[in-house]
Amino acid sequence: MADENPPSAIVNVKRIPFGPQAEKQILALATWMQIYGGIMLLSSGLQFLSMFGSRQITGLLNALIYLFLGVSSIDGAQAFRLVATTDIADMAYLMTAFRKLRGIFLLQGAMILLSLAFVLLAFGCLLLAGVIAAVVARP
């Protein structure tokens, strides 16, 4: 039985036929990603500058996180824009854009999980302090 989609046909996909509405949506996504990236780069710069005033090293970590988010978002936006405006290498541009989005979402997910861990740790410390205070106050 012959394969309907030979591997060479799948690998050599250069143009994906998007309709006008889909191209407009991809361009809108690229525009919003560009805006988000600009905001993250601005936040990175401000965080870096504020680090000198507060003399806290955590500002550098925040600045690097914002810098990564900004650069990844702008790179992904450029790749999405190329998908919508050119007819060459759509698959390669999509893969680049999705790789950048994956990095953004993974970093944000890790930050959320880390924040939840700190909240649970703080709650556990408060609970432990309450138990210890109750045991000590017992006659």
C-alpha positions as CSV (number, residue, x, y, z in Angstrom):
1,M,0.0,0.0,0.0
2,A,1.5,3.3,-1.1
3,D,1.9,6.1,1.5
4,E,-0.3,9.1,0.7
5,N,2.1,11.6,2.2
6,P,5.7,10.6,1.4
7,P,8.3,11.9,3.8
8,S,9.9,14.2,1.2
9,A,6.5,16.0,0.7
10,I,6.2,16.6,4.4
11,V,9.8,17.8,4.9
12,N,9.8,20.1,1.9
13,V,6.8,22.2,2.9
14,K,7.8,25.8,2.2
15,R,4.4,27.6,1.9
16,I,1.4,27.0,4.0
17,P,-1.7,28.4,2.3
18,F,-3.3,30.7,4.9
19,G,-6.4,32.6,3.9
20,P,-6.6,36.4,4.3
21,Q,-8.4,36.2,7.6
22,A,-5.8,33.8,9.0
23,E,-2.9,36.1,7.8
24,K,-4.6,39.0,9.5
25,Q,-4.8,37.1,12.8
26,I,-1.2,36.0,12.6
27,L,-0.2,39.6,11.9
28,A,-2.2,40.7,14.9
29,L,-0.5,38.1,17.1
30,A,2.9,39.4,15.8
31,T,2.0,42.9,16.6
32,W,0.9,42.1,20.2
33,M,4.0,40.0,20.7
34,Q,6.1,42.9,19.5
35,I,4.3,45.3,22.0
36,Y,4.8,42.7,24.8
37,G,8.4,42.3,23.9
38,G,9.0,46.1,23.9
39,I,7.4,46.4,27.4
40,M,9.5,43.5,28.7
41,L,12.7,45.2,27.3
42,L,11.7,48.5,28.9
43,S,11.0,46.7,32.1
44,S,14.4,45.0,31.9
45,G,16.2,48.3,31.5
46,L,14.2,49.9,34.4
47,Q,14.8,46.9,36.6
48,F,18.5,47.0,35.9
49,L,18.7,50.8,36.7
50,S,16.7,50.4,39.9
51,M,19.1,47.7,41.0
52,F,21.8,50.3,41.5
53,G,19.5,52.5,43.7
54,S,18.4,49.6,45.9
55,R,21.7,47.7,45.9
56,Q,19.8,44.4,45.6
57,I,21.2,41.6,43.4
58,T,17.7,40.3,42.8
59,G,17.1,43.2,40.5
60,L,19.7,41.7,38.1
61,L,17.9,38.4,38.1
62,N,14.6,40.1,37.3
63,A,16.2,42.2,34.6
64,L,17.7,39.1,33.0
65,I,14.3,37.4,33.1
66,Y,12.6,40.4,31.5
67,L,15.3,40.6,28.9
68,F,14.8,37.0,27.9
69,L,11.1,37.4,27.7
70,G,11.4,40.6,25.6
71,V,14.0,39.2,23.2
72,S,12.1,35.9,22.8
73,S,8.8,37.7,22.2
74,I,10.3,40.0,19.6
75,D,12.0,37.1,17.8
76,G,8.8,35.1,17.8
77,A,6.8,38.1,16.6
78,Q,9.2,38.6,13.7
79,A,8.9,34.9,12.8
80,F,5.1,35.1,12.8
81,R,5.2,38.3,10.7
82,L,7.4,36.5,8.2
83,V,4.8,33.6,8.0
84,A,2.0,36.0,7.2
85,T,3.9,38.3,4.8
86,T,6.1,35.9,2.8
87,D,5.6,32.8,0.9
88,I,8.9,31.1,1.6
89,A,9.8,28.8,4.5
90,D,6.5,29.1,6.4
91,M,7.2,25.9,8.3
92,A,10.6,27.0,9.4
93,Y,9.3,30.4,10.5
94,L,6.4,28.7,12.4
95,M,8.8,26.4,14.1
96,T,11.0,29.3,15.2
97,A,8.0,31.2,16.5
98,F,6.6,28.2,18.4
99,R,10.0,27.5,19.9
100,K,10.2,31.1,21.2
101,L,6.6,30.9,22.5
102,R,7.5,27.6,24.3
103,G,10.5,29.3,26.0
104,I,8.3,32.2,27.1
105,F,5.6,29.9,28.5
106,L,8.1,27.5,30.2
107,L,9.8,30.4,32.0
108,Q,6.5,32.0,33.1
109,G,5.2,28.6,34.2
110,A,8.4,28.0,36.2
111,M,8.1,31.4,37.8
112,I,4.5,30.6,38.8
113,L,5.5,27.3,40.3
114,L,8.3,28.9,42.2
115,S,6.0,31.6,43.5
116,L,3.5,28.9,44.7
117,A,6.3,27.1,46.4
118,F,7.3,30.2,48.3
119,V,3.7,30.8,49.3
120,L,3.3,27.3,50.6
121,L,6.6,27.5,52.4
122,A,5.5,30.7,54.1
123,F,2.2,29.2,55.0
124,G,3.9,26.1,56.4
125,C,6.3,28.3,58.5
126,L,3.3,30.3,59.9
127,L,1.5,27.1,60.7
128,L,4.6,25.6,62.4
129,A,5.1,28.9,64.4
130,G,1.4,28.7,65.5
131,V,1.8,25.1,66.6
132,I,5.0,25.9,68.5
133,A,3.4,28.9,70.2
134,A,0.4,26.8,71.2
135,V,2.6,24.1,72.7
136,V,4.8,26.6,74.6
137,A,1.8,28.6,75.9
138,R,0.3,25.4,77.3
139,P,0.5,25.2,81.1
